[in-house]
Amino acid sequence: MTRTRSRKPYPLNFFILVTLLSILLVIWYVSDYLRDHQQDRVNWHLSEQCELPGPSCQVSLPHARSLRFTLHSEDPRPLELLPITVQLEGFSAAELEQLKLEVDLQGRDMYMGYNRTTMMHQGGGVFTATPLLSLCTDSVMVWRASILVNQQGINLQPTWGSYFDFTVIQ
C-alpha cells in the first residue's frame, strides 16, 4: 500500500515557526528590559586606598558626607559570621531614617549567588550586620563587600554605594 502525501503544506509547520519566533522575541525583549533596568542603577563611590582586614576604610561622598566601612574580623573564614559596621557622616537624623543599607558579599571574580543582608540602624549614623561568609572551593579567594544604600519614601533617588575587597584563606 502506498501513501500519497498531500501537496498542501501542513499548517502545523507554520504554527511551529510562529511559536519559535514568538519565543525568540520574548527572550530578546526580556533580556533587553533587564539589561536596561539593572545596569548603572548603582552610583558607586570608591575608596582610594583601603586594605582589609585592617583599619576601617573611608569613602568621600558628595555634599561633605562620608561612609566609613569597618570589617571586625582580623582573619575572616568561610562559614563564619562576619561582623560589619558602616558609619555614615554628614547626614541629618531624618535622612538616616529614610535610608536602607544592605551588604552584598560576592567573590570579586566569581558570582556566589544571592548573599545580601540588610543592615540594622543603631542610631547616630551607625549601621551593623553580621552576614555569613559562604564556602568556596578555592583555597584563597578575594571577596567583595558591596554596601548598597537605598532611599525609602516617596522621592526615590538612585541607589548608591561602595565596595571593599578582602582576602579569605581557607
C-alpha positions in Angstrom: 0.0 0.0 0.0 1.4 3.3 -0.9 0.8 6.5 0.9 0.5 9.7 -1.0 1.4 13.0 0.6 -0.7 15.9 0.2 0.8 18.7 -1.8 -0.6 21.3 0.6 1.9 22.3 3.3 0.9 21.3 6.8 -0.5 24.2 8.8 1.4 22.7 11.8 4.8 23.7 10.3 3.6 27.3 10.1 2.4 27.4 13.7 5.7 25.8 14.9 7.6 28.5 13.1 5.4 31.3 14.5 5.8 29.8 18.1 9.5 29.7 17.8 9.8 33.2 16.5 7.5 34.4 19.3 9.6 32.7 22.0 12.8 34.3 20.5 11.1 37.7 20.5 10.0 37.3 24.2 13.6 36.2 25.2 15.1 39.2 23.3 12.6 41.6 24.9 13.1 40.3 28.5 16.9 40.3 28.2 16.9 43.9 26.8 14.5 45.0 29.5 16.6 43.5 32.3 19.8 45.0 30.9 18.3 48.4 30.7 16.9 48.2 34.3 19.8 46.6 36.0 22.9 48.4 34.5 24.1 51.6 36.1 21.4 51.5 38.7 24.0 52.0 41.4 26.2 55.1 41.7 29.4 53.8 43.0 31.7 55.8 45.3 35.1 54.2 45.7 37.7 54.4 48.5 41.1 55.4 47.1 43.2 53.3 49.5 41.7 50.5 51.5 43.4 47.3 52.7 41.1 44.9 54.6 41.2 43.4 57.1 42.6 46.3 59.0 41.6 49.7 60.0 38.3 51.0 58.6 38.0 52.4 55.1 36.5 55.8 54.3 34.8 56.9 51.2 34.2 60.6 50.5 30.7 61.4 49.3 29.2 64.5 47.6 27.9 67.3 49.9 30.7 66.9 52.5 29.4 63.4 53.5 31.3 60.2 54.1 30.9 56.5 54.5 33.3 54.5 56.8 33.4 50.7 56.4 34.8 48.5 59.2 35.3 44.8 59.0 35.5 43.4 62.6 37.5 40.3 61.8 41.2 40.1 61.6 41.1 36.7 59.8 37.8 36.2 58.0 36.9 32.5 57.4 34.3 30.7 55.3 31.1 29.7 57.1 31.7 32.2 59.9 29.8 35.3 60.8 31.4 38.4 59.6 30.6 41.5 61.7 30.4 44.7 59.6 29.8 48.3 60.6 29.1 51.2 58.4 29.2 54.8 59.7 27.5 57.5 57.7 28.6 61.0 58.5 27.1 64.3 57.3 23.5 63.1 57.2 20.6 64.5 59.2 18.6 62.2 61.5 15.6 62.5 59.1 17.8 61.5 56.2 19.2 58.5 58.1 15.7 57.3 58.9 15.0 57.2 55.1 18.0 55.0 54.3 18.1 51.3 54.0 21.6 49.8 53.9 22.4 46.3 52.6 25.7 44.4 52.4 26.2 42.0 49.5 29.0 39.5 49.7 30.3 38.2 46.4 33.5 36.8 45.1 35.3 39.6 43.3 35.8 37.3 40.3 33.0 34.8 41.0 29.3 35.1 41.5 28.3 33.4 44.7 24.5 33.6 44.4 22.2 35.9 46.3 24.1 36.8 49.5 22.6 40.1 50.6 22.0 41.1 54.3 20.0 44.2 55.5 22.0 46.3 57.9 20.3 47.5 61.1 20.4 51.1 62.0 21.8 51.5 65.5 21.4 55.3 65.7 23.8 58.1 65.1 24.5 57.0 61.5 25.8 53.6 62.6 24.6 50.5 60.7 25.6 47.0 61.6 25.2 43.5 60.1 26.7 40.0 60.7 26.4 38.2 57.3 27.6 34.6 56.9 30.6 34.2 54.6 29.9 31.5 52.0 32.1 28.5 51.3 34.2 28.4 48.2 36.3 25.7 46.7 39.3 28.0 46.2 41.9 27.9 49.0 42.4 31.7 48.6 39.6 33.9 47.4 39.2 37.7 47.1 35.7 38.7 48.4 33.9 42.0 47.7 31.6 43.5 50.3 29.3 45.9 48.5 27.4 48.4 50.6 24.2 49.4 48.9 22.3 52.5 50.2 18.7 52.7 49.1 16.5 55.6 49.9 13.0 54.8 51.1 10.0 57.1 50.7 8.2 58.9 48.0 11.1 60.6 46.2 13.2 57.6 45.4 16.8 58.5 44.5 19.1 56.1 42.6 20.8 53.5 44.7 24.4 54.4 45.6 27.1 52.6 47.4 30.7 51.5 47.7 32.5 48.2 47.7 35.5 46.9 49.6 37.7 43.9 48.7 39.3 41.5 51.3 41.0 38.1 51.0 39.9 34.9 52.7 42.3 32.0 53.1 40.9 28.6 54.0 
